[in-house]
Amino acid sequence: MKRRILTLMMSAALIAGTQSTVWADVEDYSDGDVHTIGVVVYDPDSAEMEMFADYYRDYIQEGFPVKFIFSGKIADSEEEKAFIEEAKAEGAEGVISFAGYADGLTNVIKTCEEEEIYYALGSNTVSDENYEAIKDNPWYMGSVGPDLETVYQAGCDMTEFFLDKDARNIVIMSGGASSGNRLHQVRTWGMLNTLEEKAGLVLDEDAEKLSATDKVTELTDKDGNLHVTICPGYTEGGEGLDNLETAFAEGECDTVMSAFHVSTYLDKISDKEKDQDSNIMVGAIDSFSEQNFEIFKEKDSFGNAPIDYVRGKYASMAGPAFAMIYNAITGTPDVVRENGEAVRLYQNLWTAKSEEEYVELYGYATGIYENAYSCDDLMQVIGQFDMDADPQSFKELTEASDVESVKERIFSN
């Protein structure tokens, strides 16, 4: 059996009605040349995880001599260690983790050392404490993803967007913040601080602590013109839906801001719109997933897209994590690791404020030819394909993740 690798030489694009051309060099690889990589999945049913998995299966696996082994749902570091051992037994040379549980990460890396299998964190970051403990281990390549400052700013920016649209009766869906999900906490923290600073919301305790409340919490400004209700809990297997119904029963709502996806409760929002006979603006810090793509194409009872704002991750931001592992398993780990240390590299989130923006950015995240991290881009930072690849070029490509940098890469070819 033969596999093909496509080296994309130019991108195809429709720019102002003009079509450019695509060439691809094709090389054949036998089964013996195909590398196996394990992928740690925190939840296979998550739209975000499906998005990353599709990028690896449908794009990377067609462009490089690799095959991926995906885990089932991994709930903690013990399950992650067990999967790493299983993946090694199935021939995996490296693992990309989209779980990366902070508790037990050092033990996960110890398992990788024992199994002699490389490890990288995709779409994630590590604490200073964990980084210091594992940075010198040669089997740990590093992490790539948004840092906590970016996550916090996402909450701030979404809140400012809706305040500029005169949001006054706001429901905040804080998701897993109450059960220890740090990303959900930080996003909610950013929302609350911005509401305090920009709109005069009175907080009865520190915003960081308040972001993790496990009770439906009502807040207001001193004049009673701004009303904010925090609804904690997941909407699948948690108390989020019940808490949202409680909040909606209390009065009018003009805005829902979510620290996670909104797909599981858009029907509740639609029912509330009908009850109060007015539109509710909806924003989510989520991802540029196919699920959200389909939602944006729908219309609510007022003729609007069900979502007004999305800030989040996108499929091809998983590309550099693949390049980390591919460098390691093909003998060029020093293209990534600088001075013998694992790296911490950071990426931006993308923002869509309309259906048109979402469709455009979704195309850059998932397209075969117009892709934020194309096969050709990644080959330029993999030693097997480019002898000039080094830690600086790897860092530059990885962190050039904003939309303008991506467009420059796509349309300069």
VOGU-3710 file (C-alpha; in Angstrom, 3 decimals, decimal comma):
1> mkrriltlmm> 0,000/0,000/0,000  1,268/3,467/-0,839  0,544/6,794/0,800  0,989/10,172/-0,861  2,467/13,375/0,470  1,432/16,640/-1,126  3,774/19,572/-1,059  1,595/22,578/-1,747  3,548/25,012/-3,866  0,914/27,691/-4,335
11> saaliagtqs> -2,501/28,387/-2,823  -5,717/28,554/-4,754  -7,773/31,608/-4,024  -10,587/33,630/-5,394  -9,577/37,225/-4,890  -11,803/39,843/-6,433  -13,008/37,228/-8,898  -9,512/36,189/-10,005  -8,489/32,556/-9,591  -4,868/31,613/-8,989
21> tvwadvedys> -3,383/28,202/-9,729  -2,378/25,277/-7,543  0,514/22,897/-8,057  1,339/19,902/-5,902  4,441/17,729/-5,937  3,542/14,130/-5,178  5,877/11,660/-3,501  5,140/8,024/-2,640  5,742/6,528/0,773  5,470/2,865/1,656
31> dgdvhtigvv> 3,830/1,706/4,882  7,233/1,316/6,514  7,843/5,038/6,164  4,575/6,065/7,824  4,904/7,435/11,368  2,241/6,838/14,021  1,215/9,631/16,403  -1,182/9,327/19,327  -3,666/12,107/20,068  -5,044/12,598/23,575
41> vydpdsaeme> -8,688/13,699/23,375  -10,388/15,326/26,355  -13,863/14,715/24,891  -14,469/13,084/21,481  -17,974/14,595/21,352  -16,720/18,162/21,772  -17,145/20,265/18,616  -13,743/21,814/19,310  -12,057/18,413/19,591  -13,834/17,173/16,461
51> mfadyyrdyi> -12,467/20,259/14,701  -8,863/19,441/15,640  -9,308/15,743/14,855  -10,704/16,517/11,395  -7,722/18,762/10,660  -5,341/15,918/11,495  -7,319/13,170/9,734  -8,514/15,005/6,652  -5,624/17,402/6,062  -2,364/16,553/7,835
61> qegfpvkfif> -2,735/12,805/7,357  -3,189/13,372/3,625  -0,196/15,696/3,421  2,415/13,844/5,472  3,401/10,179/5,871  1,638/9,821/9,222  -1,339/8,135/10,784  -3,075/9,198/13,989  -4,423/7,112/16,861  -7,108/8,974/18,803
71> sgkiadseee> -7,964/8,235/22,412  -11,445/8,017/23,850  -12,503/10,518/26,497  -9,569/11,259/28,816  -10,734/12,665/32,144  -7,485/12,845/34,131  -3,735/12,299/33,989  -4,000/8,625/35,008  -6,159/7,907/31,967  -3,749/9,927/29,843
81> kafieeakae> -0,804/7,828/31,025  -2,709/4,635/30,216  -3,424/5,865/26,681  0,230/6,776/26,133  1,231/3,223/27,044  -1,441/1,824/24,698  -0,377/4,144/21,869  3,249/3,087/22,274  2,201/-0,567/22,083  0,458/0,241/18,788
91> gaegvisfag> 3,625/1,772/17,361  3,213/5,458/18,200  6,449/7,450/18,309  4,920/10,633/19,689  1,808/11,993/21,386  -0,039/15,279/20,962  -2,221/16,026/23,970  -5,300/18,231/23,959  -5,881/17,382/27,614  -2,714/18,301/29,491
101> yadgltnvik> -4,163/18,167/32,995  -2,021/20,344/35,234  -2,344/17,892/38,115  -0,167/14,966/37,164  1,531/16,479/34,111  4,994/15,756/35,507  4,016/12,108/35,939  2,692/12,010/32,371  6,077/13,203/31,106  7,780/10,582/33,281
111> tceeeeiyya> 5,644/7,942/31,568  6,716/9,306/28,175  10,346/9,023/29,236  9,833/5,436/30,357  8,038/4,551/27,127  10,484/6,597/25,004  7,721/8,504/23,279  7,710/12,241/22,511  5,007/14,520/23,930  3,631/17,956/23,011
121> lgsntvsden> 0,703/19,956/24,329  -1,594/21,201/21,587  -3,805/24,266/22,057  -2,766/24,568/25,670  -0,173/26,042/27,992  1,565/25,038/31,211  2,125/26,770/34,513  5,544/28,135/35,431  5,858/25,447/38,099  5,150/22,579/35,721
131> yeaikdnpwy> 7,340/24,061/33,006  10,358/24,289/35,291  9,847/20,672/36,313  9,687/19,220/32,784  11,434/21,643/30,409  14,750/19,732/30,432  13,211/16,329/29,749  14,160/15,478/26,134  10,874/13,615/25,575  8,831/16,760/26,239
141> mgsvgpdlet> 8,814/19,073/23,215  6,695/21,902/24,598  3,299/23,563/24,431  1,534/25,754/21,933  -1,736/27,623/22,360  -3,326/30,747/23,832  -1,864/31,930/27,128  -4,052/32,923/30,073  -3,674/36,622/29,291  -5,197/35,990/25,860
151> vyqagcdmte> -7,984/33,944/27,444  -8,703/36,744/29,935  -8,705/39,375/27,180  -11,232/37,296/25,241  -13,736/37,841/28,046  -12,957/41,557/28,145  -13,285/42,069/24,385  -16,575/40,209/24,069  -18,038/42,250/26,908  -16,981/45,543/25,342
161> ffldkdarni> -18,541/44,459/22,043  -21,947/43,992/23,666  -21,703/47,064/25,896  -21,143/49,088/22,719  -24,449/47,631/21,518  -26,194/48,875/24,698  -26,429/45,550/26,508  -28,131/46,192/29,864  -29,712/42,874/30,917  -26,949/40,303/30,645
171> vimsggassg> -26,721/36,622/31,462  -23,215/35,177/31,830  -22,944/31,434/31,292  -19,791/30,543/33,232  -19,807/26,816/32,416  -17,234/24,799/34,309  -15,804/27,783/36,193  -17,544/26,617/39,365  -16,050/23,111/39,082  -12,449/24,178/38,501
181> nrlhqvrtwg> -12,193/24,739/34,733  -9,496/27,409/34,753  -10,167/28,627/31,208  -13,844/29,192/31,983  -12,897/30,972/35,199  -10,482/33,337/33,479  -12,927/34,134/30,658  -15,677/34,935/33,181  -13,233/36,942/35,266  -12,486/39,114/32,221
191> mlntleekag> -16,201/39,675/31,609  -16,872/40,739/35,204  -13,890/43,074/35,451  -14,887/44,778/32,199  -18,481/45,181/33,355  -17,168/46,767/36,556  -14,682/49,064/34,817  -16,728/50,052/31,741  -20,328/49,903/32,963  -20,158/50,422/36,718
201> lvldedaekl> -21,255/46,927/37,765  -20,999/46,583/41,543  -19,162/43,391/42,533  -19,812/42,135/46,049  -16,478/40,287/46,060  -13,302/39,993/43,987  -14,028/39,274/40,314  -11,690/36,291/40,196  -13,440/34,668/43,152  -16,887/35,626/41,883
211> satdkvtelt> -16,167/34,027/38,514  -16,114/30,617/40,225  -19,448/30,969/42,044  -21,550/27,809/42,125  -24,844/29,663/42,597  -27,002/31,797/40,313  -25,754/35,263/41,245  -27,483/38,548/40,428  -25,515/41,802/40,238  -26,363/45,376/39,299
221> dkdgnlhvti> -24,888/48,838/39,044  -25,600/51,404/41,752  -28,461/52,992/39,790  -30,126/49,718/38,838  -29,736/50,328/35,098  -27,448/47,359/34,479  -28,465/43,827/35,475  -26,085/40,866/35,270  -26,816/37,264/36,241  -24,063/34,669/36,504
231> cpgyteggeg> -25,276/31,152/35,657  -22,726/28,472/36,592  -22,658/24,879/35,405  -22,265/22,844/32,266  -25,317/22,431/30,064  -24,620/18,726/29,483  -24,657/16,719/32,679  -24,532/19,846/34,849  -26,828/22,468/36,336  -26,312/25,042/33,599
241> ldnletafae> -29,681/24,625/31,879  -31,640/24,768/35,139  -29,694/27,854/36,188  -30,361/29,530/32,839  -34,088/28,886/33,203  -33,929/30,423/36,682  -32,220/33,526/35,304  -34,675/33,874/32,415  -37,619/33,588/34,816  -36,385/36,626/36,747
251> gecdtvmsaf> -36,930/39,180/33,974  -35,941/40,542/30,585  -32,677/39,559/28,884  -31,004/41,301/25,960  -27,616/39,548/25,968  -26,161/36,132/26,734  -22,369/35,913/27,036  -20,943/32,433/27,348  -17,550/31,197/28,530  -18,091/28,063/26,416
261> hvstyldkis> -20,214/26,809/23,510  -23,890/27,801/23,163  -25,175/25,022/20,890  -26,852/23,073/23,697  -29,077/25,904/24,861  -29,888/28,005/21,814  -33,411/26,591/21,994  -33,781/28,054/25,504  -32,658/31,431/24,201  -35,109/31,200/21,304
271> dkekdqdsni> -37,976/30,401/23,698  -37,052/33,406/25,836  -37,003/35,666/22,757  -40,521/34,553/21,890  -41,729/35,022/25,472  -40,435/38,596/25,705  -40,960/39,374/21,990  -37,474/40,829/21,583  -34,089/39,751/20,280  -31,323/38,442/22,532
281> mvgaidsfse> -27,731/39,038/21,433  -25,516/35,974/21,904  -21,739/35,695/22,202  -19,486/32,733/22,942  -15,833/32,106/23,626  -15,749/28,839/21,774  -14,201/27,763/18,469  -14,487/28,052/14,696  -16,072/24,622/14,468  -18,323/23,112/11,834
291> qnfeifkekd> -21,088/23,129/14,424  -20,906/26,913/14,773  -20,609/27,237/11,000  -23,970/25,496/10,655  -25,501/27,608/13,432  -24,444/30,847/11,754  -26,352/29,825/8,629  -29,602/29,547/10,582  -31,975/32,387/11,487  -33,825/33,044/14,728
301> sfgnapidyv> -37,433/34,231/14,980  -36,284/37,806/14,360  -34,373/36,937/11,194  -30,953/37,205/12,837  -28,172/34,638/13,068  -28,516/32,801/16,408  -24,979/33,900/17,357  -23,696/37,469/17,085  -20,104/37,018/18,253  -17,574/34,168/18,429
311> rgkyasmagp> -14,077/34,374/19,856  -12,081/31,203/19,814  -9,702/28,574/18,581  -9,640/27,256/15,028  -8,812/23,896/13,459  -5,415/24,538/11,926  -3,929/26,136/15,035  -3,182/22,484/15,872  -0,612/22,465/13,049  2,465/23,621/14,992
321> afamiynait> 1,914/20,962/17,676  2,037/18,358/14,913  5,240/19,945/13,549  6,776/19,729/17,034  6,203/15,989/17,202  7,093/15,352/13,571  10,453/17,073/14,066  11,111/14,906/17,117  10,210/11,556/15,560  12,187/12,263/12,378
331> gtpdvvreng> 15,381/13,157/14,215  15,343/16,976/14,349  14,004/17,910/17,818  16,461/20,831/17,989  14,409/22,622/15,341  11,911/23,125/18,176  13,806/22,846/21,451  16,143/25,779/21,960  19,293/25,241/24,041  17,967/21,849/25,048
341> eavrlyqnlw> 14,776/23,218/26,612  11,154/22,617/25,700  9,284/25,624/24,335  6,210/27,562/25,392  4,725/29,194/22,308  1,562/31,246/22,125  -1,213/31,775/19,599  -4,014/34,281/19,200  -7,714/33,566/19,183  -9,820/34,679/16,238
351> takseeeyve> -12,963/36,824/16,376  -16,050/36,873/14,164  -18,650/39,599/14,675  -20,926/38,577/11,812  -21,904/35,604/9,692  -19,720/36,925/6,857  -16,640/37,152/9,071  -17,241/33,683/10,478  -17,541/32,101/7,030  -14,321/33,791/5,875
361> lygyatgiye> -12,291/32,748/8,911  -13,755/29,254/8,972  -12,436/28,848/5,435  -8,904/29,815/6,484  -9,095/27,329/9,366  -10,277/24,338/7,367  -9,486/24,929/3,696  -7,302/22,594/1,661  -5,532/25,378/-0,230  -6,222/28,515/1,811
371> nayscddlmq> -5,175/27,290/5,234  -3,807/29,195/8,229  -1,142/26,517/8,740  -0,841/24,739/5,413  1,296/21,670/4,778  3,727/23,918/2,941  3,933/26,297/5,936  4,660/23,417/8,297  7,283/21,868/6,018  9,270/25,084/6,263
381> vigqfdmdad> 9,742/24,472/10,010  10,429/20,723/9,812  14,069/19,728/9,481  13,353/16,775/7,211  11,991/19,134/4,550  13,943/22,354/5,210  17,544/22,269/6,417  17,326/25,932/7,458  14,505/25,291/9,937  15,455/26,352/13,468
391> pqsfkeltea> 13,800/27,380/16,765  13,482/31,002/15,659  11,666/30,182/12,413  9,473/27,692/14,285  8,531/30,328/16,858  7,877/32,967/14,193  5,509/30,759/12,227  3,694/29,465/15,299  3,098/32,883/16,817  2,132/34,528/13,499
401> sdvesvkeri> -1,379/33,272/14,204  -3,410/36,479/13,947  -5,736/36,840/10,982  -3,612/39,430/9,172  -0,479/37,266/9,361  -2,453/34,285/8,103  -3,839/36,254/5,160  -0,345/37,435/4,310  0,896/33,832/4,185  -2,035/32,646/2,122
411> fsn> -2,202/35,407/-0,443  1,526/36,043/-0,880  1,962/32,630/-2,520
//
